Structure formats: structure tokens, C-alpha cells
Amino acid sequence: MRDLLLTLTTCGLALWGFALLALSQERHVERVFGHHARPAPALRAQRATGFTAIGLGLPICIAAEGAGFGSLLWVVLVCAAAMSIALTLTWRPRWLRARLFRCFNPHP
């Protein structure tokens, strides 16, 4: 049960991190929210948060599954998260307009 929760946490962090990275690009912000992106310092902070969220999954996976399988699991989860965010941006970009990202939307 503990391993499952840690794996789901890693998956959630990877999804959130890639969504933050995608929404730090003007093109994606315009498709999701309907307006242009924010100033450069806010974008840098958002990108740093995205990379940190993705990177935090590695020690969590290693703690849950060990170094060998944990690192492999992290790579697979990161790839799956990246693909799911890319597909969401392609077919249903408005789905990323969840309450989670309202704090990154300067024009509510």
C-alpha cells in the first residue's frame, strides 16, 4: 500500500511538473486560458517549479522500490506523464484549466 501511494505521488508530481512546463510557453497558455503569458520572472519560477516537481519523483521512487527498479519506474512514469500532457494539449487543452492552475492564471 505504501509503495502504491508513493508511486501515485510520483505520477502526480510528474504530471503537475510537465503541465507547469507546458503552461510556461506562451502558445500553450493562449490555447488553455485564451490570453498571453506572464512576465519573464514568473515564467522562470514556474519552470523551476516544474523541473523540481519532476525531479522530486526520483528519490520517492527509489525510496519505494529500491535503486534499480525505482529509477526505471521513475523514467517510465516521467515518459507517461509527458505523453499524457502532450496529448491533452493536442486534443483537449481546456482540460488543463483545472482549479490547480487557477493560481497561474493572471486573468480569472
Long-range contacts (C-beta under 8 A, 24 or more apart in sequence): 2-64, 3-64, 3-65, 6-60, 6-61, 6-63, 6-64, 7-61, 7-64, 7-65, 7-73, 7-77, 9-57, 9-60, 10-57, 10-60, 10-61, 10-64, 10-73, 10-74, 10-77, 11-57, 11-77, 11-80, 11-81, 13-53, 13-54, 13-56, 13-57, 13-60, 14-53, 14-54, 14-57, 14-77, 14-78, 14-80, 14-81, 14-82, 15-81, 15-84, 15-85, 16-50, 16-53, 16-100, 17-49, 17-50, 17-51, 17-52, 17-53, 17-54, 17-55, 17-57, 17-81, 18-50, 18-54, 18-81, 18-82, 18-85, 19-50, 19-85, 19-96, 19-101, 20-46, 20-47, 20-49, 20-50, 20-53, 20-104, 21-47, 21-50, 21-51, 21-54, 22-85, 22-86, 22-89, 22-96, 23-96, 23-101, 23-104, 24-50, 28-89, 28-93, 31-89, 31-93, 32-89, 32-93, 32-94, 32-96, 32-97, 32-101, 33-97, 33-105, 33-107, 35-106, 35-107, 38-104, 38-106, 46-104, 54-78, 54-81
